[in-house]
């Protein structure tokens, strides 16, 4: 049966069951009016791989309906793919430093590469530590792009990331108090945030997920309650307009995204009207209590532009839980070093984290990063 058409205001309040007929053109300068990302096509008899969920496509990003890992990429034994690996402190595959475990899987540890040679494969499961210590490219086939491709998938692209981010920003179930309670507000409601995951360093490590989507704050409450009204709780899930749930899209570990930019093309920013120089973190828009540094443009080149990283509402900033941008600001930069995209956030970066957060500082072949993982995408099967 064909889905009924719905006005955008209804999308804010309801789960899936209808689709928008609005169409827009991807642009490189300003937000398109009445942004939407639920223009999906009927895909009868098609489904996603195990551990993936279906994402409604977007006319803004020219993405058809596609599949995305429900969880951050994990490592598992080929003989037991349903159980993600959780190496203990001291194990060569444990992400750690000075006797502290980061809760990540150290892919560059001795014998730890997630390859068939080591009887291991990439999976999307609630259990297991997120794979980290791995580059986007380099190391032959031992990198995130190859890992996804070897499974018949691909590393999530920036248009796919933005399709998800612009979708979840319009779902009321994702707008909550900072502790994950009282969700269901209209997007942008004062005092509510777009849930931005585990980011308060309590604990100071990545977390495993829950197989039960109703436990949206699993592992974050320091009173051990696993509930969203627990002490220091934070909401780790985001719900798509079709009702599907994603874990740790904004927080827990950063995620490599298939995209890159030259340093000279990164956005500029100003603080108190004065041009910023160097590497720094900036807001998407000014606001009370926000950082003084605010980007003044959307960068240059084919990979950047307003719709490449910002929320649909140009007034939203980290106060709204959408995140911030790490970038290089310069008056006349000519450096052509290529930097990769990492997005989402990390377990102790606080207001930096968010579905729209973007980090333009790592080079794609950087291997030894303890807090950057990835997520694969796939076409409907």
C-alpha positions in Angstrom: 0.0 0.0 0.0 1.3 3.4 -0.9 2.2 5.6 2.2 0.0 8.8 2.6 1.7 12.1 2.2 2.1 14.1 5.4 3.0 17.7 6.2 6.4 18.3 7.8 4.8 19.2 11.1 3.3 15.8 11.4 6.7 14.2 10.8 7.9 16.0 13.9 5.4 14.3 16.1 4.8 10.9 14.6 6.8 7.8 13.8 6.9 6.3 10.3 3.8 5.6 8.4 3.8 8.5 5.9 6.3 10.1 3.6 7.0 13.7 2.5 6.5 14.8 -1.1 8.8 17.8 -0.6 11.9 17.9 -2.8 15.0 20.1 -2.5 18.3 20.7 -4.2 21.6 20.1 -2.4 23.3 23.5 -2.1 26.7 24.9 -1.1 25.7 28.1 0.7 22.4 28.2 2.7 19.9 25.9 4.3 17.0 24.8 2.0 13.7 26.0 3.2 11.4 23.3 4.9 14.2 20.7 4.8 13.0 17.1 4.7 14.6 13.7 4.5 11.8 11.3 4.5 11.2 11.1 0.7 11.8 7.4 0.5 10.7 5.0 -2.3 8.8 1.8 -1.8 11.2 -1.2 -1.7 9.0 -4.2 -1.5 10.6 -7.5 -0.6 13.9 -5.8 0.2 15.7 -5.9 3.6 18.9 -5.1 5.4 21.7 -7.4 6.5 21.7 -8.7 10.1 22.5 -6.0 12.6 21.5 -3.2 10.1 18.4 -1.0 10.1 16.7 0.7 7.2 17.1 4.4 6.7 14.6 6.5 4.7 16.3 8.1 1.7 16.6 11.9 1.1 15.9 14.1 -1.9 18.3 16.7 -0.4 21.2 14.2 -0.4 20.1 12.1 -3.4 20.2 9.0 -1.3 17.7 6.2 -1.8 16.6 4.1 1.1 19.6 2.3 2.5 20.8 0.2 5.4 23.1 1.3 8.2 24.8 -0.6 11.1 22.5 -0.3 14.1 25.6 -0.3 16.4 29.2 0.9 16.0 31.3 -1.7 14.1 32.5 -4.5 16.4 34.9 -7.4 16.0 33.7 -11.0 16.4 35.0 -14.5 15.8 33.9 -15.9 12.4 32.7 -18.9 14.4 30.6 -16.8 16.7 29.5 -13.6 14.9 26.6 -12.9 17.2 28.9 -12.0 20.1 31.2 -9.0 19.9 34.6 -9.3 21.5 35.3 -7.5 24.8 39.1 -7.9 25.5 40.1 -7.4 29.2 42.7 -4.9 30.4 46.1 -6.2 29.5 45.0 -8.1 26.5 46.8 -6.9 23.3 43.4 -6.2 21.7 42.3 -3.9 24.6 42.4 -0.2 23.9 44.1 1.1 27.0 46.7 3.5 28.5 48.5 3.5 31.8 46.4 0.7 33.2 43.1 2.3 32.1 40.9 0.5 29.6 39.1 2.6 27.0 36.4 0.1 26.2 37.6 0.0 22.6 38.9 -2.9 20.5 42.6 -2.3 19.6 42.6 -3.4 16.0 46.3 -2.8 15.5 47.3 -4.9 18.5 49.3 -8.1 17.9 47.0 -10.6 16.3 44.0 -8.3 16.7 43.3 -7.2 13.1 39.6 -8.0 12.3 40.5 -10.3 9.4 39.7 -13.8 8.3 43.4 -14.6 8.9 42.7 -14.1 12.6 39.3 -15.8 12.4 37.6 -12.5 12.9 35.1 -10.4 11.1 33.3 -7.0 11.4 29.8 -7.2 12.9 27.0 -5.0 14.2 26.0 -6.3 17.6 25.0 -4.8 20.9 27.8 -6.7 22.7 31.5 -6.0 22.0 33.8 -3.0 22.1 33.8 -0.6 19.2 36.7 -1.2 16.8 39.3 1.6 17.1 43.0 2.0 16.4 42.3 1.7 12.7 42.7 4.2 9.8 40.2 5.1 7.2 42.7 4.2 4.5 46.3 2.9 4.4 47.8 -0.4 5.8 46.8 -2.3 2.6 43.4 -3.8 3.3 43.6 -3.3 7.0 41.5 -0.2 7.2 37.8 0.7 7.7 37.0 1.2 4.0 38.4 -2.3 3.1 36.7 -3.9 6.1 33.3 -2.7 5.0 34.0 -3.6 1.4 35.1 -7.1 2.3 31.7 -7.7 3.8 29.9 -6.5 0.7 29.2 -3.1 2.3 30.8 0.3 2.3 31.9 2.9 4.8 29.1 5.4 5.5 29.3 8.4 3.2 28.8 12.0 4.3 25.5 12.3 2.4 24.3 9.1 4.1 25.4 10.5 7.5 23.6 13.7 6.8 20.5 11.8 5.6 20.4 10.2 9.0 21.2 13.3 11.0 18.6 15.4 9.2 16.0 12.6 9.7 16.5 12.1 13.5 16.6 15.9 14.1 12.9 16.0 13.1 11.7 13.1 15.3 10.3 14.3 18.6 11.3 11.1 20.5 14.9 12.3 20.1 14.4 15.7 21.9 14.8 15.2 25.6 16.2 16.5 28.8 20.0 16.2 29.0 19.6 13.1 31.2 17.5 11.3 28.6 14.1 11.9 30.3 10.9 13.7 29.2 11.5 13.0 25.5 8.9 13.9 22.8 9.4 17.7 22.5 9.1 19.6 19.3 12.6 20.0 17.7 14.5 22.9 19.1 12.3 23.3 22.2 14.1 25.4 24.8 15.7 23.3 27.5 15.7 20.1 25.4 18.5 18.7 23.4 18.8 16.3 20.4 20.1 13.3 22.4 23.9 13.2 22.0 24.9 10.0 23.6 27.6 9.0 26.1 29.9 12.0 26.4 30.3 13.0 30.1 33.4 10.8 30.9 31.3 8.9 33.5 32.7 6.4 32.9 35.7 7.6 31.0 35.5 4.9 28.4 33.3 3.6 25.5 30.4 1.5 26.5 28.9 -1.7 25.1 25.2 -1.4 24.0 22.0 -3.1 25.1 20.1 -5.4 22.9 17.0 -3.9 24.4 16.2 -0.5 22.7 14.1 0.5 25.7 17.3 0.8 27.7 18.3 3.9 25.9 20.6 5.1 28.7 22.3 1.7 29.3 25.6 1.9 31.1 25.6 5.7 31.6 23.9 6.0 35.0 26.5 6.1 37.7 24.1 4.6 40.2 24.0 1.4 38.2 20.3 1.7 37.4 20.7 1.7 33.6 17.7 4.0 33.4 17.3 7.5 31.9 16.4 9.0 35.3 19.5 7.6 37.0 22.4 9.7 38.2 24.4 11.2 35.3 22.3 9.3 32.7 22.5 10.1 29.0 20.4 8.9 26.1 22.5 6.8 23.7 19.8 6.0 21.1 18.2 8.0 18.2 15.0 7.0 16.5 14.5 7.4 12.7 11.2 8.5 11.3 10.4 4.9 10.3 10.7 3.8 14.0 14.1 2.1 13.6 16.6 2.8 16.4 20.3 3.6 16.1 22.8 3.2 19.0 25.7 5.6 19.6 25.4 7.7 16.5 26.3 10.8 18.5 28.7 9.9 21.3 30.7 6.9 22.6 33.4 6.9 19.9 34.0 9.1 16.9 33.3 7.5 13.5 35.1 7.6 10.3 33.0 8.9 7.4 33.9 8.6 3.7 34.7 12.2 3.0 37.7 14.6 3.0 38.7 18.2 2.7 41.9 20.2 2.0 43.0 22.4 4.9 42.7 25.5 2.8 39.0 24.7 2.2 38.0 24.3 5.9 35.5 26.8 7.3 36.7 30.1 8.9 35.4 31.3 12.2 35.3 34.4 14.3 35.4 35.1 18.0 33.9 38.5 19.1 34.1 39.6 15.5 37.8 38.8 15.1 39.0 36.1 12.7 40.2 32.9 14.4 43.6 31.5 13.4 44.6 27.9 13.8 42.9 24.7 14.9 39.9 25.1 17.2 36.4 24.1 18.0 33.5 26.3 16.9 29.8 26.6 17.2 27.4 26.4 14.2 25.6 29.5 15.5 26.0 31.9 18.4 24.0 31.6 21.6 23.9 32.2 25.4 26.5 30.0 27.1 27.9 28.7 23.8 31.5 29.1 22.7 32.6 32.5 21.5 34.0 31.0 18.3 31.4 30.7 15.6 31.9 29.6 12.0 31.3 32.3 9.5 31.0 30.2 6.4 30.6 26.6 5.2 34.0 25.9 3.8 35.0 25.5 0.1 35.4 22.6 -2.4 32.9 19.9 -3.4 32.8 18.2 -0.1 31.6 21.1 2.0 28.7 23.5 2.1 25.8 24.2 4.4 24.0 20.9 3.9 27.2 18.9 4.3 27.4 19.2 8.1 24.8 21.6 9.6 21.4 21.0 11.0 18.4 22.3 9.1 17.8 25.1 11.6 20.6 27.7 11.2 20.1 28.9 14.8 20.8 25.6 16.5 24.2 25.1 18.2 25.6 22.9 21.0 23.0 24.2 23.4 20.5 22.2 21.3 22.7 19.1 21.4 23.6 19.1 17.7 27.4 19.3 18.3 30.2 21.5 17.1 32.9 21.5 14.4 36.7 21.1 14.8 38.4 22.9 12.0 41.3 25.1 10.8 40.5 28.8 10.4 42.8 31.1 8.5 42.7 34.3 6.5 44.6 33.0 3.5 45.5 29.4 4.0 47.1 27.6 1.0 48.0 24.2 2.7 46.6 21.3 0.7 47.0 18.6 3.2 44.0 16.2 3.0 42.0 15.7 6.2 39.3 13.1 6.8 35.8 13.4 8.3 35.1 11.9 11.7 31.7 12.5 13.1 29.4 12.0 16.1 31.6 12.3 19.2 33.4 10.6 22.0 32.8 9.5 25.6 34.3 12.6 27.3 33.8 15.5 24.8 30.6 16.8 26.3 28.8 19.5 24.3 31.1 18.8 21.4 29.2 15.6 20.7 26.1 15.5 18.5 24.6 14.0 15.4 26.0 16.9 13.3 29.4 17.2 15.1 32.3 17.2 12.6 36.0 16.8 13.2 38.2 17.9 10.3 41.6 17.3 11.9 42.7 13.6 11.4 44.4 12.5 8.2 42.8 9.4 6.7 45.8 7.2 7.2 46.1 7.9 10.9 46.2 4.5 12.6 46.8 4.8 16.3 43.6 6.7 17.4 42.0 5.1 20.5 38.6 6.7 20.2 37.7 6.6 16.5 35.6 3.7 15.1 33.3 3.4 12.1 29.9 2.2 10.8 29.2 0.5 7.5 26.3 1.1 5.2 24.7 -1.2 2.6 22.1 -1.1 -0.1 18.8 -2.8 0.6 19.0 -6.4 -0.4 
